[in-house]
Amino acid sequence: MFLTKEDFELLSKYGGKSASEFPEAHALLRRVYDKLGEIADGMRQYGYEPSIRRNPQNQGQRFEEYHWAQLCPPYSKDSKSKIFFVIDFTKNGFGIHIDCNQRNGFYINDDTADLQAWESISIDDVCKLEKQDIIYKVVDFCDRHKKEYLHFGKYYNIKSCIKLLDMEQYKQLLLNNKNLILTGAPGTGKTYLAKEIAESFGAKGERYGFVQFHPSFDYSDFIEGLRPIKKAANSSEIGFERKDGIFMAFCRKALKAYQNSENKAEAPKYVFVIDEINRGEMSKIFGELFFSVDPGYRGSEGRISTQYSNLWSADDVYDETLEGDDKYKFYIPKNVYIIGTMNDIDRSVESMDFAMRRRFAFKEVKADSRVEMINESNALKSYFEEICARMYNLNLCILTIQGLSSAYQIGASYFLKLKNYLEDDKLTDNSWEDLWENHIYGLLFEYLRGVPDIDKQLRTLQKAYNLVEKYEVKDGVVKKVITEAND
């Protein structure tokens, strides 16, 4: 086995003893420390970055009673040296938990103490394991306690933890409901977020589908329909044949992957994104699939005969595991998840009917929840604070205008357009003016169309955008900040 009881006895025997009194212990303990180092280094293959002190002596020239290593996870590089997973040898066995670097000013409070998730393996049990088996247990712990790690990082304002924690809520909503619609203000990056959610499930390539609905999109595009074909290669005579629509073709691939999986619960997840879902005529596009899209009817129990099922040939069999005519019935496989995006205030489209709404979970994406998109832009990240200040102030001002709400606030995607108006790679007054004139003004004008004092309201909004007049939330109410200049 990799570890021995003698290794742990050395920690107990020499821990706290002076190095000058027991010089022979240095080499003995170093070999034990190196074993922990091998476990820590073994985590690199899973993307974890280890940090370990290999000297058995502390600053007081005494041997430690325990030895530990820090593990920084691959999804939170900015947490390095701030919070980390810890693995350790003590005189009682092998331990794993989550911790932080108190020497850098961080501390454990009542809330974070519950997130440390201490687990241990006794000396007898850990000495029965090979090195790789111990590494597997560490990986399993880190996977099981990712949420605790992210919550721990949130207390210390670690950006990647906050972002991933937000992602976890979207993932859980989709897992629980199968169908999710992201709704919210313009420019909040709903489409980009939908793709991020899909990627978090590993849905890339054939496992990721995308379509944008529009008024002329119909059942034949989405489910199946007749397509014109030449009856012969050298003939101009046209005929028609049944073809899968984009969603049915996607579901066929997903079903094949599901049926080829030994463990159905771990079958590859296929995510289909419908952008601007409410711009299409839903009943016309989904047809009889209106029944099967319900989360409670995923799988073969939700199978239906499609509008063109009488034209299916022997090659069109959908599920070969079923008997008789059921082979030719269509359904949405259990490993298919649907994400829609929509803008509730779009006046050019009809509202989604209540029956379809019942089949989806809805999550509002607020204007200030996606500001990290700006920080991810190399061209704009140095201006992050100024951009956020203007966006936040403008959005507060929007809330003071009668008839407008958070659904009318302006998201970070609009401010990303500043990249188009840089001068010598720098933001200037002209950059801000161009963004206002070419993008934001027109949107706000549409919001306020028909309002009697529209010009006055637009001037007020422009002052907020330029930080000439500032707003704050006080006692739950948005108010203009009164200064000597605007009193």
N, C-alpha and C positions, 0 to 999 in steps of 0.2 A: 504494500500500500504506500501511498505518497507521504502521509503524515504518520508519526508514531507517538505513542504515549510519552516516550522519552523527550520528544520535542516540547511538549507542554510542561513536563516536569522541570525542564531547564528554566522556563519562564518563572515557575513557582520557586525554584531553588535559588535563582540569582536575582530575581526582581527586587529592586531597592538596595541591592548590595553595591559597595564601592568597587569600581573597576580596578583600583590600585591594590585592593585586597585579594581580588580574584581575577588576575589577568588572563588565566586560561579560559574564562567564560566568554571572552570577546569572540573568539573564533567559533566556539560552540553555538552561541546565540546567533552569530552571523549566518550560519548555515540554516537556522530556523527562519530567520528574516528573509533569506533568499527564497525559501519555499513560498512564503507569502508573496514575494515579488513575482514568482513564476505564475501564481494564480492571477495576480493583477495584470501581468503582461498577457496572459491568456485571454483577458477581456478585450484586448485590442482587436481581435478578429470580429468582434461584435460592435465595433465602433467606439468603445469606451476608451478614454484617455486616462491612464493611471498616473498617480503621483505617490511616491513612497520614500520614506526616509530609511536608509538601510543601516545606519549606525546604531548598534544596540545601546549605546551610552547616551544619556541626556546631557544637558549643559552642566549639570552638577556632577558629571563624571560618575554617575550611577547607572546601573542597568535597569531598563524599564520592565514592569510586570506584564506588559502587553505590547503588541506590535500591530500597527494599522497601515492601511493604504487607502487613498482617496480614488474614487472613480468618477470622472466627468462623463455624463452620457452624450451620445452623438447628436441628440436633438437639442442640446442646450449648451453650446460651447461658451456662451457668455456667462455661464454660471461657474466656470472654473475658478477655483480658489475662493468661492463664495459659499455655494452649497454643493453637496456631493453625496454619493453613496459611499459608505465606509465598510470595508471588510477588515476583520482583526483576529489575531490570536490572543487569547487570554489564558490564564491558568485554568479556566473552566471550559474552554473549547473554542469553536469558531463562531464569530458573530457577524451579522450584517445589519446595518441601519442607515438612516439618512441623517446628515448633520451639516453644520455650517462652521465657518471660520470665525470664531469669536474674536480672534486677535485683530481682525480687520474691522471690528466695530459691530459685528452682528451678534445677536443674542437669541437665546431660546425664551419664548414667552409661553403663556398658558395655551395659546392657540396652536403654536407650532410644535409644542411638546408632543401632542397627540399624532403629529404627522411623521414622527421619526421612525415609526414602524420597526421596532427592534425584533430581530429573530436570531436564534442561535442553534447551533448543532453541537451536541455533547461530544466530549473527547472520544468516548467509545464509538459513537456513530460516525464521526468525521474520519476516524482512523480506519474505517472500513471502506472508504471511498478512494477511487483513483483521482488524480489531479483533474482530469477533464470532467469527472462527475461533480466535483466541487464547483468548477467553473459553471457547469450547467445550472447548479442550484443558485449561484449568484445571479446568473442571467434571468432565471425564473423569478427571483425576488425583485430584481429591477423592473421586469415587465409587469409584475403584479402590483407594484407600488409606484408606477409612473405618475398616477394622479396625485398621490401624496407628495411626491417630489415636486410636481408642478405647483401645487398649493403652497408648499414650503417656499418655493422660489417667488411666488406672488407676493409673499409678505416682505420680501427683500427687493421688490420692484425689478426683478430680472425679466427683461423684455421677452426673451424667447419663451420663458415659462408662462407668462401672461398670454402670449399669442397661442401657444399650444393648448393652454387650459381652455381658452375660448374655442379652439378647434374641437376639443374633446366634447363640449356641449353639443356642437353641431353633429359630430359623429354619433353620439348617443341618441340624439333625436332621430337621425336617419335609421339607425339600427332598430330602434324601438317601433318606428312607424312605417318603414319601408319607403314612404313617400314624403318628401319635404319640399316646401316652397319658401324661398328666401325673398322677402319683400322689404321695401324700405325706400328711403330717399334716393333721388337720382345721384349717380356717381359714387355710390358707396362700395362699388366693386363686387356686386352680387355674383356676376358671372365668373369673375376671377376666383371668388371664394368657393363657388360650386366646384370649380376645377380642383382647387386645393383640397376640398373635402374628398373628392374622388381619388386624388393621388394619395391621401392619407390611408385609404383602403387598398392601395396598391393597384388601383384601376387605371391602367395605361394601355396603350395599343388597342387591341380588340376588346379589352375589358372596359373601355371608356367610349361612350357614345355621346354625340352632341347634335342638336338640331335647334333652329330658331323658328318659332311659330310666327305666322303672318296671316293676314286675312284670306289669302288664296290657298293656303296650305290645307290639305284635306285628308280623308281616310286613305285614299289610294297612295298618298305620299308616306303616310305614317305606318299603316298596318299592311295593306296589300291592295293591288289594283291591276287593271289591264294596261299593258304597255304595247305600243305599236311595234311591229317587226316586219321585215320583208319576208314574204312567203318562200322566196328562193333567192340565192345570192345574186343571180343574174336577172332577177325580175324586179319590176317596179311596183308589183302588186303588194299591198300592205294588208297585214292581218294583225290580230291582237293575241297576247298571251298573258296569263296571270304571273305577276312578279311580287315578291315580298317587298313591303315598304321598309323604311329604315329601321323602325322599331322591331318589327317581326324578325328581320334578319339578325338584329342584335340579340334578340331573345333566343334564337336558334343556337347561336354560339355559346350563350350563357348556359343553356340547358345541357349542351354537350359537356361543358366543363363540370357542371353540377353532377351529372350522371357518372362521369369518370372519376369523381372524388370518392375515395373510400370512406372518409369521414365527412358526411354531408354538412355538419355544423361548421366545418372549416373549408368548405368549398370556396373557390375564388369568387370574390364579390365583383359583380359587373354593375357599373354605375352609368345611368343614362341621364344626361342633362338636357332639359328643355328650357332654352332661353326665351324670355318674353312669352311665357306660357299663356298669359291672358290675352295676347294679341290674336290668337287663333280662335276659331269657333269650336269650343271644346267638344260639344256633343257630336259635331260633324266629323271631327278628327278621330275621336276615340271610338265612336260607334258602339257596338255591343261590348267592346272592351271596358266600357264604363263599369261593368260588373267585376271583371277580372282584376282591374287595377286596385280594387279595395284590398288593403293589407291582410284582411282576414281570409282572402281567397287566393293568395299566392300558392302556386303549385298546381298539381293536376286537378285538385278539387274545384278549381276555378276555371276549368276548361270550357270553351264555347265554340260553336260553329260560326265561322266568319261569313261575311257577305258573299265571298267567292269560294266557299268550301266545296261547292259542286264542281269547280274547275280544277281542284287539286288532283294531281296525277299520283301514281305510285311512288314517284321520286320525291313527292312533297310531304311524305310522312313526317309528322312533327315529333311524336314520342313513340318510339318502337317498343317501349316497355308496356304500352297499353294494348288492350284487345279491341278487335273489330274497328268500327267507325271512330272510336275514341282516339285512335292513332292520328287521325286527321283533324283533331280539334286543337285549337290554339289556347295557350295560357301563358301567364308570366311566371317564369321560374322563381323559386324561393331565393335565389342568389342575385336577383335583379333589384336594384334600388333606383328610385327616380328622384331627381332634384329639379325643381322648377324655379325660375326667377321671374319676378313680376314687380311692376311699379303700380301701386294702387291708385295713384293720382293721375295716371295717363288718361286724358280725356278722349283719346282717339280709339279707345277699346271698350268693349263691354266688360262689366264685372263678371267674375267667375260665379257660376250658380252655386247654391248652397249644397247641392248633392255632391258636386265635385269637391268643394271645399272640405266636406266631411271626410273625404278620402285622403287628405293631406294634412300633415302638421305644418303650421306656419311659424316662421321665425323672422322677426323684424331685424334687419341689419341697419343699425343707426349710423348716422353720419360720422360720429367720433369714434366708432368701433373699428375702423379700418385705416386709421392714420398711419399704421406701420408701412403702408404702401409707399408713402413718401420717403420714409427712412431707407427703403430698399432701393431707391433710385440714386445711383451714384452722382447724378448731376444735381440733385436737389437736397440730399441728406444734410449738407452743411447749413441749409436754410430751414431745417425742420421746425425749429421753434417759432420762427417768424411766420411760416406758412400755417402752422397750427393755430397761432394766435389770431391771424386774420380769419381763418375758417371758423374757429370757435366763436369769435366775436360776431361775425356775420350771421351764423346760425342762431345765436342768442337773439339778435335783432329780429330775425325772421319770426321768432316766437312771440314778439310783441305786436305783430301785425294781425289785425282781426281777420279771421278766415284761414290763416295759415297755421300749420302745426309742425311737429317733428318730421312728418312725412314730406314736407316741403324743404327741409334743410338740404344743404349741398355737400356732397361727399368728396372724399379725397381724390377721386378720379379726375374731377374737374381741375384740381390744383396741380395734378401731374402734368397738365397741358402747359404749365410754365416752362417745361423743357423746350417747347417750341419757340419761346420768346427770350431765350438767354442772349445776352450780348457779351461776346468774348468769354463765354462759359460762366457768366455772372448774372445774378438777378439785379435788375435796375428798376427805377420808377416806371420806365417804358414797358418793362415786362409785366408789371402788375396792371398797368393801364390796358395793355393788349389783352390780357386774360379777361379783364372785366368787359371790355367792349366786344370781344369776339366770342365769348362763351357764357359768362355769368349774367350779363345784362339781359340777353335775349331770353334766358330761362326765367329770370325773375319777372320780366315783362309779361310772359305767358301766364305766370302765376297770378299776376295782378290785373290781367286784361279785364276791362269792364268796371274796375274800381274807379270812382269819381276823382280821387286825388292821387292817381297813379304816379304822376311826376314827382310829387312830394314824397311818396313812399319810396320810390326808387332812389331819390337823393339821400334819404335816410339810410337806406341799405348800403349805398355807396360809401357814405361816411363811416359806417360800421366796418365795411370791407377794408377801408384805408386806415382804420384805427383812429380816425379823427374823433369819433364818439365811441365810448366803450360801454359794454354791458356786463352785468354780473347777476348771479342768482342769489337772492337774499330772501330768507324765510320761504323758500320754495317758489318765489316769484322772480321773473326776469325783470330787471330794472336798469335804466340807463344810469351810469356812474356820473354823478353831478360834480363838476369841477368848476374852478373859477373861470375857465375858458368858455364853458358852455352853460354856465348858470344864467 
